[in-house]
Every structure is written in C-alpha cells, then in structure tokens.
Amino acid sequence: MDIKIFKNKWFLLTIMAITWGSSFILIKKSLLAFTPFQIGAFRVGLAGLILSYLGIPALRKMSRRDALWVGAAGFFGNFLPMFLFPIAQTQVGSSLAGIINSLEPIFVLVLAFMLFGIKSRLTQVFGAIIGFLGAAVLLYFSESKTEDSQIAYTLLMVLASACYAISALIIKLKLQEVKSIHVSSGVFTIWMVPSMFILIFSGFFTKDFDAAAIEALGFMSLLSIFGTAIGIVLFYKLIQDTSAVFASTVSYLLPVVAVIWGVLDGEEFNIWYLLGAVLILIGIYLIREKKKKPQVTPR
C-alpha cells in the first residue's frame, strides 16, 4: 500500500471510525472469557508497553506540573473508562454502548461551563439539551438482558463519556503546549503500572487458557493494539494534518459502525434506539457548529 494514502484525511477518518466503532463489539467478545477488570487492565497495560518507548523519554522531559496533568488526563480518558465500558457491557449491548459514547462532545460543552466557566452560544446549549433528551430515550428503552433494571449499567457508560470530556478539557486547557504524541504516550506509560498490578491480582496470569480464552485474548489484543495504541496515534495525526474540527467528525461515524457490528451479531436495534441516536447526533451537530471549542480526547 502506498504510504501516501496515510496523508489522505478521508482515509484516516474512515480508519478511525472503523477502529473505534469496532471497540464495543471487541469488548463484547472479550467478555466471553475475561472479566471487565481484566479487559480494562490488559487494554491499558498492552498499550502502555507499546507506547512506553515514547512515553518514558517524554515524561522525563516534562515539568512536574505537566506530568501531573498528563496523569489526570490519562485517569479520566484512558484508564477509568476502560473498566466502565466492559462492566456496563455485561448487561448492555455493544450497539447501545457505541451510541452512548457519542455523548462525549456534549459533556465537553456542559463541563467546560460548569468547571471552567467557558460560555457557549445559545445554539450549542440547545444542542446539549437535545443530546441529553436522546440519552434519556436510550436509558428508558434500553434492551433488557436480565430481570434487573439496566439503567444503572447504562449510566456507567454515560459516566465514562463524561470522563472522556474531563480528559478533553484537561488536554485542551492545561496541556496545550505539550506535543500531542507525548501526551498520548505519556498517559498510557503512567497507567500501565497500576494496570499490571490489576492483571496480577485478578488472576489473569494464572488463568487456564482454553480454546475460548485464547480466542477472546485475540479479540482483546486487537482492541488494545488497534483500538487504543494505534488509534490514538492516528487520531492526533489527523488533527495535525487537518484540523480539530474535521477530526472531531469521527463522533458522527463511530456509532454507525458500532450499530452495524451489533446488528450483525444479532443484537436488537429498535426504533427507540434510532430516535435516541438521531437526537444525540443532532445535538453534536449543533454543538460543533462553533469552530472554537474544547477538543474531544481519543480512547
């Protein structure tokens, strides 16, 4: 393949949508043999091992202040959500997970005002209201796999989206002078260490790896390498080659890919899911109408 194709913005955008949109079905397949904590820790740990050759030198050159903010951004954007989504997906389908994840830019707008006093236009506020109405529809009509209410599990995904937004704001407002590749490699290098401890104490290394576990390990490796490590590098390359506004359009395409995978895997996708997704995407569109805004952080 001609390396020049990686300079094509539409090619990169498509790859990002496929990569991140496929993350939820890969989590679902990984859950067949591993616990949510093992999946999250493996994902962060492997990505950290891959990116540590860049992250360790970058962290050494950073000031203590920048390193602390990188650690904070990593906790909210690249550590905690890695566990919240697998926990939620023990009871919620991957299609719904992909749609809920699209709430992230809406939370960026809301939290930017609540935490930092960054004001938005009336159109953007209206977009946030529409987006949350879409989330409310999904919460109410979410597919039930058990007799227990799923609202709590769906709210975990909403919390994860809010965590991504907090990370986005930290990167935008506190780490703007730090190179993006140093931030992305630094966060995984920092959180690789606690992830390894979680893997050890969760029994991952003493697990009996039968055929089903080996297959799930393959899905989990794909999730860690492509959905996490390589995905971040491509995302920042897309920002540098085009603009933050163009790169952020991946939020429109990601849930489409997630839904397609879910339907192919036999998950229910009803009219209420469609209505909720449309409302969220309309909200995102109204929010992103403004050119200057906090940037959404990658998974």
N, C-alpha and C positions, 0 to 999 in steps of 0.2 A: 504494500500500500504506500502510495506517495505520501511522504511526511508532510507535504504542503497541505494536505487535507485537514490537518490539525490546526491550521490557521483560519479555516473557514468557520465563521461564527455560528452558522446554522448547523453545521456538523457537530460542533461542540455542544450546542444547546440540545440537540437531539440525543446525543450520548448521555448528557447529564440527566435528562428526563427519563430515559430508559434505565439508567443506573440507579437513581434514587427512587424512581417509581417501582422498581423491582425489589427494593429492600424489604417491603412488607410481606411479600409472598415468600421471600427467603427466610424471614423471621418465622413465618408460619411453618415452613418445612423444617427449620432447625428445632422448633419446639417439640417435634415428634420424638426427639431423643435427649434433648438437653433442657435444663431449667432456664427460666428467664435470666437469672443471675449469671449462669454460665455463659449464655449467649452474649449478654452485655459486656461481661468481663473479657471474653475471648475477642470480641469485636474491637474493643479499645486496646487490649493488650497486643494483638497482632498488628493493628495499625500503628501502634507506638513503636514496635520493633522495626517495622518497615521505614518509618519516618524519623527514627531517632538519630540516624546519621546526619540529618539536617537539624533536628531539634536540639541535640546536645550542644553543638557549637553555637547555635542561635541563642539559647538560654544563657550560656556563659558570657555572651557579649551584651546581654540586656541589663538594664538597670534593675535594682531590686523592685522598684515600683512597677516597671513594665512586666517583670516576671510574675508578680503577684496578680496583676490584671489578666495576664495570659492564663494563669491558673484558674482564676474566677470565670473567665470566658469559657475555658475548657470544661469546668464543672457543669455549667448550665447548658452548654451547647454540645459537648462531646462526651460527657460521662453520664450524668443523671438520666437524660432521655434514652440512652442506650439500654437502660434497665426498665424504664417506664413503659416503653412500647411493647417489649416482649411480655411483660406482666399483663398488660391490657389485652394483648392478642391471645392470651389463653382463653379469653371469653368473647373477644370481638374479632370479626373477620378482617382480612387484610385490605379489602376494598374500603371499608369504613375508616380504617387506620390511615390510608392514603388521603382520603378526603379531609379528615380532621387535621392532618398535618398541614393542610393549606391555610389553616387559621394563623399561622406564624406571622405573616406580614401585618395582619390586623392587630395582633398583640403588640407588635413593634410600635404601631401608631399609638395605641392606648397607653402602654407602659412608658413610652417616651414622654407623654404628657404627665402621667402620674408620678414618675420618678425624677424626671429632669425638667419638667415644666415646658417642654417643647410643644408649642401650639400648632394646630393643624387647621386646614381650611374646613369650612362647613361641609363641603362635598366629601371630604375624607371622613369626617365624623359620621355622616350619613352612610358612607360605605362600611364603616366599622359596625354600625347598628344592623345593617343588612346582613353582614357576615355572621354576626352573633345570632341573628334570627335563624340563619341556615344551620348553625351549630345546634341550636335548640331543637330544630326539626330532627336532626340526626340523633340527638340524645333521646328524644321521645320515641322515635320509631326504630331505634337500633334493633337489629336482629337478635333474638334471644336464643342462646345455646343451652341455658340451664333454667331452672325454675327461679333462680335468684335474679334480682334486678341487675341489668348491665350498666346502669347509669354510672356507677362508681368506676367501672373499668374504662368506660368512655371518657370520663372526667380525667383519668390518668393521662390519656392521650392529649386532652386539652391542656393539662398541666405541662406536659412535655413540650407542646407548641409554645406555651408561654416561656418556658425555659430557653428555648431557641431564640425567642425575641429578646430576652435579657442579655444573652450572649451577643446578639447582634448589636445591641446598644452599647455594650462594653467595648466591642471591637471598633465601632464607629466613633464613639466619644472619648475613649481612653487609650486606644492603641492605633490611632490613625497614622502615626509616624513610624510604626513598626512594619516592616515588609510583610506582606500577606503570607508568603511561604514560610516565614519564620514563626508567625502566629499559628498557622495550621499545623506545622510540625512540632512546635513547642507544646501545644495543648495536649497532644497525644503522648509526647515524651513524658510529661509530668504525670498524667493519669494512667500511664502504662503500669507504674509501680503498684498502686493500690489494686488495679485490675488483676495483676498476677497473684496477689495475696487472696483475692476473692476466688480465683480459679483453684488455688491450692486448697483453701478451706471448704470449697463447695464440692470437693471430691472429683473434680474434672480429671486429674491426672491418674486417679486410681479407678476410673470408670471402666467397665467391661465394654470394649468397643466391638460390638457385634456388627453384622451387616447393616442394620438400620442406623446404628450410631455412626458408622463410617460414612454412610450416605448423607446423614444430617450434618456431619462435620464438613463435608464437601460444600453443602449449601452455606454453612456458617463461614467457611473460608472465602467463598465468593462474596458474601455480604461484607466481610471485613476488608478484603483487598480492593474490590471494585466500588462497593457502596460507601466505603469510609475513606481509606487511604488515597486511592487514585481519584475518587470522586472529588475530594477537597482540592487536590492539585489542579484538576481540570476546571473546577468552578472559579478558582482565583485567576487562572489563565484566561478564562472567558471574560472576567471583569477587566483584566489588564488589556486585553485585545480589543474590547468593545467599550462597554460602559456598565455601571452598576444597574442602570435602568433596564438595559437589554438582558443582562444576566438574570435579573430577578424574574423574568418571564417564565423561568423554569417552574415556578409555582403554579402556573396555569396547566402545564403539561403533565406534571408529576402525578396528580390524582387520576388522570385519564389512564396512564399506564398501570397504576395500582388497581383500578377498577377492572381493566381488561384481564389482568392476571387473576384477579379474584373470580371473575365470571368463568374464565377458562378452568378454574379449579373447582367449580361447582358451587360457589357462594351465591347467596341471594342478593339481587340488586333490584330493589323495587322503586316505584315512582317517588316515594318519600326520600330515598337516597338521592335520586336525581334532583329533586327540588332543593334539598339541602345543599348539594354540591353547586348547583347553579347560583343560589343565593350567596354562597361563600365566594365564588369566582366573581360575581358582580361586585361584591364588597371589595375584593382585592383590586379589581379594575379601577374603582372609584378612588381607592386609597393611593394607587400608584399613578394616578393622573398627574400628581405633582412630581417634578423632577428631583427636587432636593428632599431626601428622606433618609432615615436610617437604613442601612443595608442589611438584608437578611443573611444570617450566617449559615454555612453549609452543615450536613450531617456528619 
